[in-house]
Every structure is written in structure tokens, then in C-alpha cells.
């Protein structure tokens, strides 16, 4: 069996680390041909020494020499810079590109890979949020494939298998509700980064964990689902499911609902994206109904968790509005983590950016890059004003 050569963009993050574990347990199927990171030099070097990829790329050029010196004796090619990441995915060096980079940075490499007909295993939801219309169009034009790694979108994808041509009535995206479920706005105003990072059921990276605390994650997932599955926004719903066992559901026009269940473990959706249409053997713990006496569900609190309705508004408006939402969200999160703004300021900053940044209905790569730039500048001006209060 010829191994599937995988480029992992963002190998030192939570998804990248788990993807390497999936590869390690299936060495006859997969090999890590390219590993990239932005700043986590020591872990990147350690991963390269263990998995011996053909190429390693460090996004931050200041770290190039350290990585080169460490890996040169192993005959591993080392590059640096974002441009190198965009270029490497175009080469026959990889069959599948697993995009696990954080935020807007994943857009251009994903586009480059699609334009060369590559299979994309997508964990970077922000790429689909800001450029979903472009990515879907390019995938069709160049016969690229996009397979979701997000647990919610993987669940929907699995539920849709065998349902080609059957009308979808609803996509129901589930979420745990995060660490602040049930809290009031007054309490949220005093929430600390440490509290926000204590997710009740999932072990995830910093940015996505804060998104889960604000419920922005569910809004971003709704926008992503719109493009991945070609469904109108009116057919997409968000439902809070604290146990995090039902990862999402699909209801069809006959009233039937299909759901995908499993323990909160990202290795399953990672493996499914890499192996599709096959399912490969996993040795991870299995879900046992005896451990869960009941499943509960509730509607999200849209008044308290204002990021979710802002995201749904951006989804409905379309154009570059999701790009504005995403850029403002990223900057606001970083400011919150640094103690510069409060937890509730995150939504306020995003809302002001959505009101003030120029709206464009038609998007191109150039104008979403410019929208992203303008939004971040304006957003940081707002953050400076909040810091002075």
C-alpha cells in the first residue's frame, strides 16, 4: 500500500499534535511529509526528529537558523516564511494538506493547495468563514477536495453519507455551552482568561477555547456549514448539548434525524478526514451509554452571549462581513488574553467593527485581505480606547 503523504500546516497546535498521533498509529497508510509551525520552535524540532518529514517550515523567519541547525544533520529541508507554506502545498511532496493553522493565516495556503487539486483536511474554520465562497468555487474548478475536521462538520458530513439528493430540512450544530453556560452578563464582565480557558468537556487550543466560551465558535461553525454543505442560513440551527456526545445532527424532509455520537476526542474526525471513505481501526476509548444516563439540550442564550448572534448576522449578510467578524474576533481575543479588555468587551468590539468597516457584497482574495487589514487596525484602535478607561 502506498502511503498518503500528509502536509500538516500547524503541526505544533492541538489538532496537529493529534494528527501526528493518528499517523504514528497507521504508519502503513500515512507519512508526515511536511510539518509547519509559526513560533513553537522547540516542539517543531522535536516532531521533525521523531517523524522525519521531507520538509519543515517555520513561519517566523527569525527562528530559521535555530531550526536549520537542529535538522540539517538529518537531511531535512528547512524553509521559513508564510510564502514558503503557500508554495510547498503546490508540490507533489504531499497528497493531503491538513490545515490546522490558527485564524486568517490558513486562507492562502488552503487556496494554493486547492488550485493544485489537493485533498484538504480542514481544521482551520476561519478559512471557510472568510473565504468560503472562493474556496468552494476553486475546489470545484480545480477538482480539489475539502473534508472537514471540526467535530461538528465531520458529524454532519458523516450523517450526509448515502443521502445524496435527499432534501435537508435542518442542520443542527451542537455545542457544550462552554465554561460560562448559565452565567449572567454581570458575572461574565468579571471573567478571567484562566476561567475562560477551563473548558468543561474538550481539550483544545487557546483561541478555539475562548471562542467556545463566547459561543463565537458556534457562529463560525454555522458560517462554515453554509459553505461546506451548500445550505441556506435559514436551515442552520445551534443547540446547546452540555454532554458533548452528539456532535451534530441532520434532519431531512421526511422528518428523520440522523446524529453522529462519540466521546469528545478529535482523533476520530481527523482519522475520518484522512481515511475517507474508509474507516480505520482506532484503539481509543469507546463511548458507553452506561456512563451517560441522559442527554440534555437547551437553546443558546443569545442575549448574554452576544458573539453568536453577531456571527449569525454576518452569515446572513454575506460578502466580506464574516471576514470583518473574524478579524475583529481574533484581535479582541488576543486583547482579552493579555488583560487589555474584559470578556464582555469582545462582543462590543466586534459589533463596532461590523458597523464601521466598509461592507462589500462581492469578495475576492485581494479585498478580503484588505478587509482583514483594515478591520485589525480599527479594532486595535478601539482596544486602545478601552484600555484607557
C-alpha positions in Angstrom: 0.0 0.0 0.0 1.4 3.4 -1.0 1.4 5.8 1.9 -0.6 9.0 1.8 1.9 11.9 2.2 0.5 14.5 4.5 1.5 18.1 5.0 0.4 19.3 8.4 0.2 23.1 8.5 0.2 23.9 12.2 1.8 20.7 13.5 2.5 22.1 17.0 -1.1 23.0 17.8 -3.7 20.7 19.4 -5.0 19.4 16.1 -1.5 19.0 14.6 -0.3 17.0 17.6 -3.3 14.7 17.5 -2.9 14.3 13.7 0.7 13.1 14.2 -0.6 10.6 16.7 -3.1 9.2 14.1 -0.2 9.0 11.6 2.0 7.2 14.2 -0.6 4.5 14.8 -1.1 4.0 11.0 2.5 4.1 9.5 1.5 1.8 6.7 -1.1 4.3 5.5 0.3 7.7 6.3 3.5 9.6 6.5 4.1 13.2 7.6 5.9 14.7 4.6 5.7 18.4 5.7 5.5 20.0 9.1 5.0 23.7 9.8 4.7 26.0 12.8 4.9 29.7 13.4 6.8 30.2 16.6 6.8 26.9 18.6 10.4 26.1 17.6 11.3 23.5 20.2 8.3 21.4 19.6 8.6 21.6 15.8 12.2 20.4 16.0 11.2 17.6 18.4 8.4 16.5 16.0 10.7 16.6 13.0 13.3 14.4 14.8 10.6 11.9 15.6 8.6 11.8 12.3 11.5 12.7 9.8 9.5 14.7 7.3 11.0 15.7 4.0 10.4 19.4 4.7 9.9 21.6 7.8 8.8 25.3 7.6 9.0 27.8 10.4 6.6 30.7 9.7 8.5 33.2 11.7 11.7 33.8 9.8 13.6 34.9 12.9 13.7 31.3 14.1 15.0 29.9 10.8 18.7 29.4 11.8 17.8 27.5 15.0 15.6 25.1 13.1 18.1 24.7 10.3 21.0 24.0 12.7 18.9 21.4 14.6 17.6 19.5 11.5 20.4 19.9 9.0 22.2 16.7 10.2 19.0 14.7 9.5 18.9 15.9 5.8 15.5 17.6 6.4 14.9 20.6 4.2 14.1 23.7 6.2 12.3 26.8 4.8 10.9 29.9 6.5 8.1 32.4 5.9 4.4 32.3 5.1 5.2 32.3 1.3 7.1 29.0 1.7 4.0 27.4 3.3 1.8 28.6 0.4 4.4 27.2 -2.1 5.1 23.9 -0.5 1.5 22.7 -0.7 1.6 23.0 -4.5 4.3 20.4 -4.9 4.0 16.6 -5.3 5.7 16.4 -1.9 2.2 16.0 -0.3 -1.1 14.3 -1.3 -3.2 15.6 1.5 -2.9 19.0 3.2 -4.1 19.1 6.8 -4.8 22.8 7.5 -4.6 23.3 11.3 -3.2 26.8 11.3 -4.9 29.3 13.6 -7.1 32.1 12.2 -6.8 34.1 8.9 -3.4 32.7 8.2 -4.8 29.5 6.8 -6.6 31.1 3.8 -3.8 31.5 1.3 -2.2 28.0 1.8 -5.7 26.4 1.5 -6.3 28.2 -1.8 -2.9 27.2 -3.1 -3.5 23.6 -2.3 -6.9 23.5 -3.8 -5.7 25.1 -7.0 -3.3 22.2 -7.4 -6.0 19.6 -6.9 -5.0 18.6 -3.4 -7.2 16.9 -0.8 -7.8 19.3 2.1 -8.4 18.1 5.6 -9.7 21.3 7.1 -9.4 22.2 10.7 -9.0 25.9 10.1 -12.6 27.0 10.2 -11.6 30.7 9.7 -10.6 30.0 6.1 -14.1 28.8 5.3 -15.6 31.7 7.3 -13.8 34.5 5.5 -13.4 32.9 2.0 -15.9 30.0 1.8 -17.4 31.2 -1.4 -13.9 31.4 -3.0 -12.7 28.1 -1.6 -15.8 26.1 -2.8 -15.5 27.7 -6.2 -11.8 26.9 -6.5 -12.3 23.3 -5.3 -14.9 22.7 -8.0 -12.8 24.4 -10.7 -9.6 22.5 -9.9 -11.1 19.3 -8.6 -9.8 19.8 -5.1 -11.5 18.1 -2.2 -12.4 19.7 1.2 -13.0 17.3 4.0 -13.9 18.8 7.4 -12.1 18.0 10.7 -14.2 20.1 13.1 -16.1 17.6 15.1 -19.4 19.2 14.2 -18.8 19.4 10.5 -17.4 15.9 10.4 -20.6 14.7 12.2 -22.7 16.4 9.5 -20.6 15.0 6.8 -20.9 11.5 8.2 -24.7 11.9 8.5 -25.0 13.0 4.9 -23.2 10.0 3.6 -25.6 7.9 1.5 -28.1 10.8 1.4 -27.2 12.3 -2.0 -30.2 14.1 -3.5 -32.3 13.9 -0.3 -33.5 17.3 0.8 -32.0 18.7 4.0 -34.5 20.4 6.3 -32.2 21.4 9.1 -28.5 21.2 10.1 -28.3 21.2 13.9 -24.9 22.2 15.2 -24.4 21.2 18.8 -22.2 22.9 21.4 -21.3 22.3 25.0 -22.1 25.9 26.0 -18.6 26.4 27.2 -17.3 27.1 30.8 -19.7 30.0 31.3 -23.0 28.3 30.4 -25.8 29.7 32.6 -23.9 32.8 33.7 -25.3 36.3 33.7 -23.7 39.3 31.9 -22.7 40.8 35.2 -20.6 37.7 36.1 -19.2 37.5 32.6 -17.9 41.0 32.8 -15.5 39.9 35.6 -14.5 36.6 33.9 -10.7 36.0 33.7 -8.8 34.3 30.8 -7.9 31.5 33.2 -11.6 30.8 33.8 -12.5 31.1 30.1 -9.8 28.5 29.2 -11.3 25.9 31.5 -13.5 24.1 29.0 -15.8 21.5 30.6 -15.5 18.7 28.0 -12.9 19.5 25.3 -9.1 19.9 25.4 -8.4 22.4 22.6 -6.1 25.3 21.7 -6.3 28.7 23.3 -8.1 30.6 20.6 -10.8 28.0 19.9 -11.4 27.6 23.7 -12.1 31.3 24.1 -14.4 31.1 21.1 -16.2 28.3 22.8 -16.6 30.4 26.0 -18.1 33.3 24.0 -20.1 30.9 21.8 -18.5 32.6 18.8 -17.3 29.1 17.9 -20.9 28.0 17.1 -21.4 31.1 14.9 -18.2 30.4 13.0 -19.3 26.8 12.6 -22.6 27.9 11.2 -20.9 30.1 8.6 -18.6 27.2 7.7 -21.5 24.8 7.4 -23.3 27.1 5.0 -20.4 26.8 2.5 -19.3 23.2 3.2 -22.8 21.8 2.7 -24.4 24.4 0.4 -27.3 25.0 2.8 -29.2 28.3 3.2 -28.6 30.1 6.6 -32.3 29.7 7.5 -31.7 25.9 7.7 -28.8 26.1 10.1 -29.5 26.0 13.9 -27.4 25.9 17.0 -28.3 23.7 20.0 -26.5 23.5 23.4 -25.8 19.9 24.4 -23.6 20.0 27.6 -22.5 16.4 27.4 -20.7 16.9 24.1 -21.5 13.4 22.9 -23.9 14.2 20.0 -21.6 16.2 17.7 -24.3 17.4 15.3 -27.5 16.3 13.6 -29.2 16.4 10.2 -32.9 16.5 9.7 -34.3 15.5 6.3 -37.6 16.5 4.6 -39.3 13.3 5.8 -38.7 14.3 9.4 -36.0 11.8 10.1 -33.0 13.0 12.1 -29.5 11.4 11.9 -26.9 12.1 14.5 -23.2 11.2 15.0 -22.2 10.3 18.5 -18.8 9.8 20.2 -16.6 10.8 23.0 -15.1 14.3 22.8 -11.9 13.3 21.0 -10.6 15.0 17.9 -8.7 11.9 16.7 -11.9 10.4 15.2 -12.7 13.3 12.9 -9.0 13.6 12.0 -8.7 10.0 11.1 -12.0 10.0 9.2 -10.9 13.0 7.1 -7.6 11.3 6.3 -9.1 7.9 5.5 -12.4 8.8 3.9 -14.3 6.9 2.5 -12.8 4.2 4.7 -12.9 4.0 8.5 -9.7 2.9 10.1 -9.3 1.0 13.4 -8.9 3.1 16.5 -7.7 2.0 19.9 -9.2 5.0 21.7 -11.8 4.6 24.4 -15.3 3.9 23.2 -18.5 5.7 24.2 -20.6 3.7 26.7 -24.3 4.6 27.3 -24.0 3.4 30.9 -21.7 6.3 31.6 -24.3 8.8 30.4 -27.8 8.4 31.9 -29.3 11.2 30.0 -28.6 13.7 27.2 -29.8 17.3 27.7 -30.4 20.1 25.2 -31.2 23.8 25.5 -31.4 26.9 23.3 -28.3 29.2 23.4 -28.6 32.4 25.4 -28.3 34.9 22.7 -28.8 37.9 24.9 -25.9 37.1 27.2 -23.6 35.5 24.7 -23.7 38.2 22.0 -21.0 36.9 19.8 -23.2 34.1 18.5 -26.0 36.4 17.1 -23.3 38.7 15.6 -21.9 35.7 13.8 -25.3 34.7 12.6 -25.9 38.2 11.4 -22.6 38.1 9.4 -23.6 34.8 7.9 -26.9 36.2 6.7 -25.4 39.4 5.3 -22.6 37.6 3.5 -20.0 39.3 1.4 -17.0 40.5 3.5 -19.0 40.7 6.7 -17.8 37.3 8.0 -14.2 38.5 7.3 -14.8 41.6 9.4 -16.3 39.5 12.2 -13.4 37.0 12.1 -10.6 39.7 12.2 -12.2 41.6 15.0 -12.8 38.4 16.9 -9.2 37.4 16.7 -7.8 40.8 17.8 -10.4 41.0 20.6 -9.5 37.6 21.9 -5.7 38.4 22.0 -6.5 41.6 23.8 -8.7 39.7 26.4 -5.9 37.1 26.9 -3.5 40.0 27.6 -5.8 41.5 30.1 -6.4 44.6 28.0 -10.2 44.3 27.7 -12.9 42.4 29.6 -14.6 39.3 28.4 -17.8 41.1 27.5 -15.8 43.7 25.6 -15.1 41.1 23.0 -18.6 41.2 21.6 -18.7 45.0 21.8 -15.5 45.4 19.8 -16.7 43.0 17.1 -20.1 44.8 16.9 -18.5 48.2 16.4 -16.2 46.8 13.7 -19.2 45.3 11.9 -20.9 48.7 12.0 -17.9 50.8 10.8 -15.8 48.8 8.3 -16.9 49.2 4.7 -19.2 46.4 3.6 -18.7 44.7 0.2 -21.1 42.1 -1.1 -18.7 40.7 -3.8 -15.5 39.2 -2.4 -12.1 38.4 -3.9 -8.8 37.3 -2.4 -7.5 40.8 -2.6 -10.5 42.5 -0.9 -10.7 40.1 1.9 -7.0 40.6 2.6 -7.7 44.3 2.6 -10.8 43.9 4.8 -8.9 41.9 7.2 -6.1 44.5 7.4 -8.5 47.4 7.9 -10.5 45.6 10.5 -7.5 44.8 12.6 -6.3 48.4 12.5 -9.7 49.8 13.6 -10.2 47.0 16.1 -6.9 47.8 17.8 -7.8 51.5 17.9 -10.9 50.5 19.8 -9.0 48.3 22.2 -6.5 51.2 23.0 -9.5 53.4 23.9 -10.9 50.7 26.1 -7.6 50.3 27.9 -7.5 54.0 28.8 -10.9 53.8 30.5 
